[in-house]
């Protein structure tokens, strides 16, 4: 599944003048501007990541600046907005807020109104809320696998754990497979996550729902429960 980033990271062209003047120039250069850690394509803190996800969900054009690239800007934006944390979002040169405020305004629809003022010729629709993880028992998973031979389990354990016990058909979710899922798999494709007892797989399942996948399942009790209720030949550890 490909997530398009409708943004661009800008550089501080001149590097001259006071930090406040440079910040003011950047904010005035785009209707929607984000000071963040990292870039939209590669955020370097969780809060920056969350704000970028909100902006991408609304499909609003925006520019950004990586404050980690310039210490004077990183400190200057806190003074400029009288706000102690980063990221910071500006719309029409007005400070909107940080991560929590942006997420709240997104959930109640206010952000759409603000973006419409910045881009009056564009229509903005609220992004759909993330799907909920569906927790299912091992026997239900077994039935799903039997009905659809194309399905397989996504194992989020370590390779060492897989060497102790493995349920088939399954694949280890390493970095390569995770990238394949995020960039090429359709949003409606079922994802069935498993781990040892169901906790790590739940976290992974929540991650994929946040990324836009709609049919995400977490196997309750993990491979340990599978061994107890479905196939006792699978070793317990």
C-alpha positions as CSV (number, residue, x, y, z in Angstrom):
1,X,0.0,0.0,0.0
2,X,1.6,3.3,-1.1
3,X,1.0,6.3,1.1
4,X,1.6,9.5,-0.9
5,X,3.2,12.4,1.0
6,X,1.7,15.6,-0.2
7,X,4.4,17.8,1.2
8,X,7.9,19.0,0.7
9,X,10.7,19.7,3.0
10,X,12.1,23.2,2.5
11,X,15.6,24.6,3.2
12,X,16.3,27.9,4.8
13,X,17.6,29.5,1.6
14,X,19.7,32.3,2.9
15,X,20.7,31.2,6.4
16,X,21.1,35.0,7.0
17,X,19.3,37.2,9.4
18,X,18.0,36.4,12.9
19,X,16.3,33.1,13.6
20,X,13.0,34.9,14.1
21,X,13.2,36.6,10.7
22,X,14.1,33.3,9.1
23,X,11.2,31.5,10.8
24,X,8.8,34.3,9.8
25,X,9.9,34.0,6.2
26,X,9.3,30.2,6.2
27,X,5.9,30.5,7.8
28,X,4.8,33.2,5.3
29,X,6.0,31.1,2.4
30,X,3.3,28.4,2.5
31,X,-0.3,28.4,3.6
32,X,0.4,25.3,5.7
33,X,3.8,25.0,7.3
34,X,5.1,22.5,9.8
35,X,8.2,22.7,12.0
36,X,9.1,19.1,12.8
37,X,11.9,16.7,13.7
38,X,13.0,15.0,10.5
39,X,11.2,15.2,7.1
40,X,7.7,14.1,6.1
41,X,9.2,11.1,4.4
42,X,11.3,10.2,7.5
43,X,10.0,11.7,10.7
44,X,12.5,11.5,13.6
45,X,10.1,11.6,16.5
46,X,6.7,10.0,17.2
47,X,4.9,13.3,17.6
48,X,6.2,14.6,14.3
49,X,5.1,11.3,12.7
50,X,1.6,11.7,14.1
51,X,1.1,15.2,12.8
52,X,2.4,14.2,9.3
53,X,-0.1,11.4,9.3
54,X,-2.9,13.8,10.1
55,X,-1.9,16.2,7.4
56,X,-1.5,13.4,4.8
57,X,-4.9,12.1,5.9
58,X,-6.5,15.4,5.0
59,X,-4.5,15.5,1.8
60,X,-3.5,19.1,2.4
61,X,-0.4,20.5,0.7
62,X,2.1,21.6,3.2
63,X,5.8,22.5,3.5
64,X,8.0,21.7,6.5
65,X,11.4,22.3,8.0
66,X,13.6,19.9,9.9
67,X,14.5,21.7,13.1
68,X,17.2,19.0,13.8
69,X,19.2,20.6,10.9
70,X,19.5,24.0,12.6
71,X,19.8,24.5,16.3
72,X,18.9,28.2,16.1
73,X,15.7,27.4,14.4
74,X,14.9,24.5,16.7
75,X,15.2,26.9,19.7
76,X,13.8,29.9,17.9
77,X,10.4,28.3,17.0
78,X,9.7,27.8,20.7
79,X,10.1,31.5,21.3
80,X,8.4,32.5,18.1
81,X,5.2,30.6,19.0
82,X,5.7,30.8,22.8
83,X,5.3,27.0,22.7
84,X,7.8,24.7,24.3
85,X,7.6,21.6,22.1
86,X,8.0,20.5,18.5
87,X,6.2,19.8,16.1
88,X,4.5,23.1,15.5
89,X,1.8,23.6,12.8
90,X,1.1,27.0,11.2
91,X,-1.8,27.8,8.9
92,X,-2.0,31.2,7.1
93,X,0.9,32.3,9.3
94,X,-1.1,31.6,12.5
95,X,0.1,29.1,15.0
96,X,-2.3,26.2,15.3
97,X,-0.7,24.0,17.9
98,X,1.3,20.9,18.5
99,X,0.6,17.2,18.2
100,X,-2.3,16.8,20.7
101,X,-4.1,19.9,19.5
102,X,-3.7,19.0,15.8
103,X,-5.1,15.5,16.5
104,X,-8.0,16.9,18.5
105,X,-8.9,19.4,15.7
106,X,-8.7,16.7,13.2
107,X,-11.0,14.4,15.1
108,X,-13.7,17.1,15.6
109,X,-13.4,18.4,12.1
110,X,-12.0,21.9,12.9
111,X,-8.9,21.2,11.0
112,X,-10.9,20.9,7.7
113,X,-12.3,24.4,8.3
114,X,-8.8,25.8,8.9
115,X,-7.4,24.2,5.8
116,X,-10.4,25.5,3.7
117,X,-9.4,29.0,4.8
118,X,-5.8,28.4,3.7
119,X,-6.9,26.8,0.4
120,X,-10.4,28.2,-0.4
121,X,-10.4,26.6,-3.9
122,X,-10.0,23.1,-2.5
123,X,-12.4,20.8,-0.8
124,X,-11.2,18.8,2.2
125,X,-12.7,15.7,3.6
126,X,-12.0,14.2,7.0
127,X,-9.9,11.1,6.8
128,X,-11.8,7.9,7.9
129,X,-11.0,6.8,11.5
130,X,-8.6,3.9,11.8
131,X,-10.2,0.5,11.7
132,X,-10.3,-1.4,14.9
133,X,-8.1,-4.5,15.5
134,X,-10.2,-7.7,15.5
135,X,-9.2,-10.1,18.3
136,X,-9.9,-13.7,17.3
137,X,-9.3,-17.1,18.8
138,X,-6.9,-19.6,17.3
139,X,-9.8,-21.9,16.2
140,X,-11.3,-19.0,14.2
141,X,-7.9,-18.4,12.6
142,X,-7.7,-22.0,11.7
143,X,-11.1,-21.8,9.9
144,X,-10.1,-18.6,8.1
145,X,-6.9,-20.4,6.8
146,X,-8.9,-23.4,5.7
147,X,-11.5,-21.2,3.8
148,X,-8.8,-19.1,2.0
149,X,-5.6,-20.9,1.0
150,X,-4.1,-17.6,0.0
151,X,-4.0,-16.4,3.7
152,X,-1.1,-16.8,5.9
153,X,-0.1,-15.7,9.4
154,X,2.2,-12.7,10.0
155,X,4.6,-13.8,12.8
156,X,6.1,-10.8,14.7
157,X,8.3,-13.0,17.0
158,X,12.1,-13.2,16.7
159,X,13.8,-15.7,14.4
160,X,15.0,-17.5,17.5
161,X,11.5,-18.0,18.7
162,X,10.3,-19.3,15.3
163,X,13.0,-21.9,15.5
164,X,11.4,-23.2,18.7
165,X,7.8,-23.3,17.4
166,X,6.1,-22.3,14.2
167,X,2.6,-22.3,12.9
168,X,2.2,-22.8,9.2
169,X,1.5,-21.1,6.9
170,X,3.2,-18.1,8.4
171,X,5.9,-15.6,7.5
172,X,8.3,-13.7,9.7
173,X,7.6,-10.0,9.7
174,X,11.1,-8.7,9.1
175,X,12.0,-5.2,7.7
176,X,11.7,-6.4,4.1
177,X,8.2,-7.9,4.6
178,X,7.0,-4.9,6.6
179,X,8.1,-2.6,3.8
180,X,6.4,-4.8,1.2
181,X,3.1,-4.7,3.2
182,X,3.1,-1.0,3.7
183,X,4.0,-0.1,0.1
184,X,2.3,-2.7,-2.1
185,X,-0.5,-4.6,-0.2
186,X,-4.0,-3.3,-0.7
187,X,-5.7,-1.8,2.3
188,X,-8.5,-4.4,2.4
189,X,-6.2,-7.4,2.4
190,X,-6.6,-9.4,5.7
191,X,-3.6,-9.3,8.0
192,X,-3.5,-12.0,10.8
193,X,-0.8,-11.2,13.4
194,X,0.6,-13.7,15.8
195,X,3.3,-13.8,18.5
196,X,4.0,-15.9,21.6
197,X,1.0,-15.0,23.8
198,X,-0.8,-12.2,21.8
199,X,0.7,-9.0,23.2
200,X,3.4,-8.1,20.6
201,X,1.0,-9.1,17.8
202,X,-1.6,-6.7,19.2
203,X,0.8,-3.8,19.1
204,X,1.8,-4.8,15.5
205,X,-1.9,-5.0,14.5
206,X,-2.6,-1.6,15.9
207,X,0.3,-0.2,13.9
208,X,-1.1,-1.6,10.7
209,X,-4.6,-0.2,11.4
210,X,-3.0,3.2,11.9
211,X,-1.4,2.8,8.5
212,X,-4.8,2.4,6.9
213,X,-5.3,-1.4,6.8
214,X,-9.0,-2.3,7.3
215,X,-9.0,-6.0,8.1
216,X,-6.5,-6.6,10.8
217,X,-6.7,-9.6,13.1
218,X,-4.8,-10.4,16.3
219,X,-4.7,-14.0,17.4
220,X,-5.7,-14.1,21.1
221,X,-3.2,-16.1,23.2
222,X,-0.7,-16.4,20.4
223,X,1.1,-19.5,19.4
224,X,0.9,-20.8,22.9
225,X,-2.9,-20.8,22.7
226,X,-2.7,-22.4,19.2
227,X,-0.7,-25.3,20.8
228,X,-3.3,-25.7,23.6
229,X,-6.5,-25.5,21.5
230,X,-5.7,-26.3,17.8
231,X,-2.5,-28.3,17.4
232,X,-0.8,-29.9,20.4
233,X,2.2,-31.0,18.3
234,X,3.4,-27.3,18.3
235,X,5.9,-27.0,21.1
236,X,5.2,-24.7,24.0
237,X,8.0,-22.6,25.4
